[in-house]
Amino acid sequence: MPEIEPWEYTLYIPNDPRAVTVSRRTLRLILTMHGLIRLVDTAELLATELVSNAVRHTKGPAALRVRWSLGVLRIGAWDTDPAPPAPPTPLEQVVDLEAGRGLALVRACADLWGWQPLTREGNRGKYVWCDLVAA
């Protein structure tokens, strides 16, 4: 299979719970159009957790960033809160909880994840990301 050229999309979203669904459906369309349908289900789960954390735990706008390069899909969410995300609880401890599963699912399903402080257009915030290796 020939290497797909690198690409990146950024979707800026308001602080609104409906933005999670918009982000998930946009991601599905992006991956389908780029021939990465095999990654859609896991990528949607990861994006949903990252974006819902950004919307639920901050007051400002957020963004979903999706990047493909060298066989790796990076999904990330930017938000306006510079505080680090809470460390993920082991998945077996949160499986029956209504909340608190987000980063545990990300850690369990992604090949790599992390976060970094970020400054964008004078606003402070953070970028929480995860990678899916398309091997």
PyMOL commands that set and color helices and strands:
alter all, ss='L'
color gray80, all
select helices_A, chain A and resi 18-33+37-56+91-94+102-109
alter helices_A, ss='H'
color red, helices_A
select strands_A, chain A and resi 7-13+62-69+72-79+112-120+123-133
alter strands_A, ss='S'
color yellow, strands_A
deselect
rebuild
show_as cartoon
